[in-house]
Amino acid sequence: MATRFSNDEMNLMCIYNPGSREGLIAELHHMLPFLADDEAELKTLTEGTIQKLSGMKDAEFEKLELMADF
């Protein structure tokens, strides 16, 4: 897979994943406005994750093992 996700990105996707790539992108977009000013790092992480998800195909997404690493 050409797109690699960091552990933080994978954990973020696990939290918000409704089961589809498009659904996850929508969930991440939905949560962005709720981030406080002091959560700039999380905002950057979320925006980067959305960008990576947008650049991949559904078949690639389905191969991801989205299990949180807390």
N, C-alpha and C positions, 0 to 999 in steps of 0.2 A: 504494500500500500504506500503510495507516494506521500500522503499526508500523515504526519506523526503528531500525536497529541501528548502533552505533558501529563504527569500524574494529576496535577491540579485541574487541567482541562477535563481529564477523564472523570474525576470526582464531580466536577460541576455538571457534566453531562449525565452522570448517574442520578444526581439529585433531581434534575428537571426533565429527564427523558420520559415522554409519554408513549414511546414505542416506535416512533418513526423519525426520520431525519427532518422532514418538514415540520413535524409537530415540535421537535426539540428546538429548532430554529425559532419557531413562533413563541415557545415558552421563554426562551432566553431573551428575545426581543421584549416580551411582556414584562419581565422582571427588571429590565434595565432602569426604567424611570423610578423604581422604588429604592434604588441604591442611594445612600446618603453621600454627602460631599466627602466624608472621610473614607469612603470605600472606592477610591479611585483605582486602586490595584485590582479589585474585583471587577470593576467596570472594564478595565483594559483586558483582563483575562476573558471576560464574557464576550467582548467585541471580537477578540482574536479567535475565540472558539466558534463564534457565528461565522466568521470569515472562512475558517477552515471547513466547517460543515457545508457552507454554501458552495465550496469548490469541489465537493466530492459527489459521487453518485450514490443513489440509494443502495445499490448492491455492495458498495464499499462500507457504507454505514452498517449494514446488516452483519458484516463480518466483525465489527467491533465487539469486544467483550466488555460491556459496560457494567462492571461490578466495582462498587466504591472501595477505595483503599484508605479507610479512615484509621 
